[in-house]
Amino acid sequence: MIVGKVLLLAGLITLIAGIVVVLGAPAIDVWELKSDDLSSSIVVLPNDIGFSEHSPPFNIEKEHFIVAKDFVVKGHAWEENGNKFNFYVMNGANFVNWRENKSYLAYFESENVATVNFSFPLTKEQVFHSGPRFIVENLASTDIHVYISATMEWNEKTTIGNIMLGGAVALIGFIVAISGRVVSEEKGLVGSNATKANTSTIVAIIFFAIFGILAIVIGVVDLMNPIYPWGQKLPILGQIAFMVGILSLVATSLLWKLKRLGGYLGIISFVIAYAVNVYVGEHPLLHAIAGVIAGLVLFIPLAFGWKSLS
């Protein structure tokens, strides 16, 4: 009994310390590679018109680029029948100079081509104050159809709390606390096999408790500073994650008492988390697969221990 109480107390102290680290540790800056389709268009240029200028739309919110760098535009342009054309990329002021046969400076230019790959860097100011313009000049004696496909890439800084260290500490504390509780319960349950939890049930309890703690941590972090891009796509992500975490911990408590209601609440909490995970994910299929794997980890032990629940 004394050993169990010591383990339980030590685990709870470690768990609280981990949560404090998550909420109070200095933030970590991570640079992530982002991209966006800049242009996917067809320039139809009759032979009696010398050139065509195309300004691609740029729909990303400007505030996302407060801490961004290394902008690069990459793409490909080609004429469907192999006719030759001149291809230029420049800002508006230089386009006016080029059109008036004055000196100009292009981000990229390639002349007398039927197909061309292009790549050039841009500063943040060039992106938002003088975005790139694509110019196609017809060199053929017939109409031309030039396809332009372009993508912009950049590195964006994301600031996150020290979740990994604090989460690991909290997880260790939780496991120690559970171990202490198990030791204490074993003393009181000897000879009572009818009410004693089997190994599968205990594993399910631990997994649902970990799931609940992680959900609460994500919820608190998002409420303090919305997680990009998930928090932007779902403004109430923090509230939902916090609710899922509380629901999962309630399920954990009921499972500890061998109540089948805990299993049902655990299933509900996971279904909500799974739906949110797929909805906010940048790659829904990968998020769906990851969610299925997590679900198997949670539910296989619960399924094996289901008969021990009342």
N, C-alpha and C positions, 0 to 999 in steps of 0.2 A: 504493500500500500504506500509506504513512504517513497519507494523508488518511483512509483507511478505519479505521485504528487510532485516530486522534484522534476521529473521529465515534463509534466504538464505545465508547471510554472516556467521552466526554462524555455519551453516551446512558445508559450504566449509572449514572453519578453522578447524573444527573437523575432516573432511574427510582427509585433508592434514596431520593433526597430527597423525591420524591412520596409514596412509601410511608411515610416518616417523618412527613410532614405529615398523612397520613390517620390514622395511629395516635396522633400526639402533639398535634395541634392542638386548641385549645379547642372544646368542643362547641357546637352551634348548637341553639337552642330554636325549634321550629316549632309553631304552633297549628293544629290540624286540626279541622274540623267533623265530629262523630260523631252518630249517631242510632240509636235502637232502638225497636222497636214496643212500646208500653207497654200497649195494650189493643186487642183486637178481639173484642167480645163482644156478646151480645144479652141485654137485661134484659126478662124477661117478668113483667109486673106485673098481677095480677088486680085488678078494680075494688074488691074488698073489702079490699085491702091498700094503705095510703096511700103507702108509699115503699119503695125498695130501695137498699141501699148496696153498692157494688162497689169492692173494693181490688185494683187491677191488680198482677200479679206484676212484679217488677223483678229480672231475672236477671244483670245485669252485675256482674262482680267489683268489690268495693269498692276494692281497691287501685289500680284503674285511674283512680280519681278523686282521687288525691293531688294531682295538678296538673291540675285541670279547673275550668271556670268557665262562666258564661253558660248555665245550664240553662233550657230553655224547653219547656213542654208544649203541643203543638198537636193539634187534632183536630176531630171532627165527630160530632154526635149527632142522630138523627132517629127519628121514629115511623113505622112502615111504612105506616100508614093515615091519617096526617095528624092523629092525635089530639094534644091539647095536654098538655104536662107541664111541670113545673119541673125545672131542671137546676142542680146545685150541684157544685163541686169544693172540698174543704177537707180539713184534716188530722183525725186521730182525735179530738183534744180538742174542736175546734170542732164536729165532727159530733155529739158528745154534747150540747153546748150547744144546737145547733140542734134536736135531737130532743126536748129538754126545754124548748123554747120560751124559751131564754135568749139573751143577746147572743152573737153569733158573728162570726167573721171568715172569709170564704171567699176562696179563690184566684180563683174565678170563679163567677158565678151569672147565670142567665137564667131568667125565669119566663114561664109561659103561652105556650110555643112548641111548634111541631111539628117544627122543625129548628133547629139552632144550631151555629155554628162557634165554637171557643174557642181561646184562646192566653193563656198566663200564665207569668211567670218563677218560678223556684224557686232557693233557695240550696242549696249542697251539703248543709248540715245538714237542710234540709227534705226533700231527696230521700231521705236514709238514716235519719233519725230520726223523721220524721213524713210519710211519703210521701202523695201525693194520693189521696183517696177520691172516687169519683164517686157522687153521690146523684141518683136519679130519683124524682120525686114525681108520682103519678098524679092528673090533674085531670079525667079523662074518666069517664063512667059505664059504661065497658066495659073489658075487658082491653086492655092496651097492650103493644106489642113495640118497645122502644127499642134501636136499634143504636148502639154507642159504638165509635169508632175513634180511637185516640190514639197519638201518637209523641212521644218525648222527644229533644231535640237539645241538644248542648253542645259547647263547644270544649275540646279536650284537648291538653296540651303533650307533644310528642314530642321527646326529646333525641337528636340524631344527631351523629356525628363529622363533621369537616370533609372529607367524602368528595369533594365536587365539585372543590375546589381541588387537593387531593392527587392525586385521580384524573387530573385534567387534566395536572398536572406529570408524573406517572408515565407517562401516555400519550405525551406529547411525548418524554420520555426514551427510551421504548421504540422509537418511530418513528425517532429519531435513531440509536439503537443498531443497529436493523435496517438502516438506510441504510448505516451504516459497514460492517456485515457484508456487505451486498450488494456494496459497492464493492470490498472485499477479495476476495470470491469471484469477482467478474467478472474480476479480474486473473488468477486461477488457472484460470478456466474458458474463457478465450478459445480458440476452435478445438475445444472439446469439446462440440459441440451435443448429443451423445447424453446427456450428464449435466447439461446446463444447464437450470435451472428456467425455465419461461416466465412471462410476466407474471401470468397467472391464478393460477398456483401461489403466486407471491410474495404476491399480494393475499390469497389464502386463508390463508397463513402468518401474515400481519399480523393479519387478523381473528380467527383462532383464538387468537393470543397475547393480543390485547386482551380477548377473551372470558374467557380464563383468568385474566388479572390482575384483571379486575372481579369474577369469581367468588371469587377468593382474598380480595380486599378485603371483599366482603360477608360472607364466612365469618368473617374475623377480627373485623369489627365486631360481628357477631351473637354470637360467642363471648365478646366482652368485655361486651356489653350487649345482650340479645335485642331484635331489631327488632320493635316493636309495629305491627300485630298478627300479622305473619307468624311471628315467633319463638314466640309463644304458641300458635299453631295447629300449628306443627311444631317441637317442642323441639330436634330435631337438625338444624335448618336450617343452623346454622353449620358443623357437621361435613360435611354434604352439599355445601354450597357450596365449602368448602375442598377437598374431594375432587374435585369437578368441575373446579375451577381447576387443580389439579395434573395431572389427567388431560388437560385441554386443553393445558397447557404441554408435557406429554410428547408429545402429538399434534403440537404445533408443532415440536418438535425433530425428530421423525421425518419430518414433511413437509419440513423444511429439507434433510434428507438424501434427499428424494425417495422415501421409503418409503410404500407404499400403506397399511401398517398405521397410519400416522399419520392417514390419512383415516378409517379405521374407528374409531379411538379418539376422534377428534373428533366423529364422529356419535354415538357412545355417550354422550360427555360432554354433548352438546347435548340428547339425548333425556331424560337424567336431569334436566337443568336445566329443560327444558320441562314435564315432569310435575310437578316441584316448584312451578314458577311458576303453573301452573293450579290446583294443590291449595291453595296458601296465599293465592291472590288473593281479594280481597273481591268482585270481579266476574269470575268465571271466563271468561266469553265474551270480555271485553276482553283479559284476560291471554292467552287462547288466540290471539287475533288478533295481539297484539303479538309473541307467541312465533313465530308463523308468519312474520311480517315479518323478525324477527331470524334465523330459520332460512334464509330466502331470501338474506339478506345473507351468511351464512356459507357456504352450500352452492353458490350459483351459481358463484363463482370456483373452488371446489374441483371442481365438475363439469367446467368448461372445462379445468382443468389435470390432470384425472384420468389422461389418457393418458401424461403425462410422469412418472407415478409408477411405480415398479417393485415 
